[in-house]
Amino acid sequence: MTVADLNFGQTAVIKNIDLKHPSSCRVIEYGFTPGQELQVVNKSIFNDPLSVSLRGALIAIRKHDARCIEVIIPNEL
């Protein structure tokens, strides 16, 4: 599952970043690193971009970029 698959209000923990994805360096620079908890706090009209709460910051990220961030939902561990 990736960040792009999360629904509004869902919380997840970053499992991995797909380093082969063209946007991987950018999302790592934004602070998306394995082990961090994030929450989808808003989706725009066509679900792109997403607003994600991460480390106390609100980050807008495109679905294309969000697809390289693999997550686990804590309840499903």
C-alpha positions in Angstrom: 0.0 0.0 0.0 1.2 3.5 -0.8 0.3 7.0 0.5 -1.7 7.5 -2.7 -4.0 4.6 -1.6 -4.8 6.1 1.8 -8.2 7.6 2.5 -9.0 10.9 4.1 -8.1 10.8 7.8 -6.1 7.6 7.7 -2.9 7.3 9.6 0.0 5.1 8.5 3.7 4.5 9.2 6.2 4.7 6.3 7.6 1.3 5.6 9.8 2.0 2.6 10.7 4.5 -0.2 10.9 3.1 -3.7 14.3 4.4 -4.7 13.8 3.5 -8.3 10.9 6.0 -8.6 11.9 9.3 -10.2 10.4 11.3 -7.2 12.1 9.3 -4.5 14.9 11.9 -3.8 12.3 14.7 -3.5 10.1 12.9 -1.0 13.0 12.0 1.1 14.1 15.7 1.1 10.5 16.6 2.3 11.1 14.3 5.3 9.3 11.2 4.3 11.6 8.5 5.8 10.9 5.0 7.0 9.4 4.8 10.5 7.7 8.2 10.4 3.9 8.4 11.1 1.8 10.4 8.7 -1.9 11.2 8.2 -3.8 12.2 5.2 -5.6 15.4 6.3 -7.1 16.6 3.0 -7.7 15.6 -0.6 -8.5 18.0 -3.4 -11.4 17.6 -5.7 -9.9 14.9 -8.0 -7.8 13.4 -5.1 -4.6 15.1 -6.4 -2.7 16.6 -4.6 -3.0 15.1 -1.1 -2.3 17.1 2.1 -0.3 15.0 4.5 0.6 15.8 8.1 4.2 14.6 8.8 6.4 15.6 11.7 4.1 18.5 12.6 4.2 20.0 9.1 1.4 20.0 6.4 2.8 18.8 3.1 1.0 18.8 -0.3 2.2 16.0 -2.4 1.0 14.8 -5.9 -0.4 11.3 -6.2 2.4 10.4 -8.7 5.0 11.3 -6.0 3.0 9.6 -3.2 3.1 6.3 -5.1 6.8 5.8 -4.1 6.0 5.9 -0.4 5.1 2.5 0.9 3.2 2.5 4.2 1.7 0.2 6.8 -1.5 0.9 8.6 -0.7 0.3 12.4 -3.9 -1.7 13.0 -2.8 -4.2 10.2 0.6 -5.0 11.7 
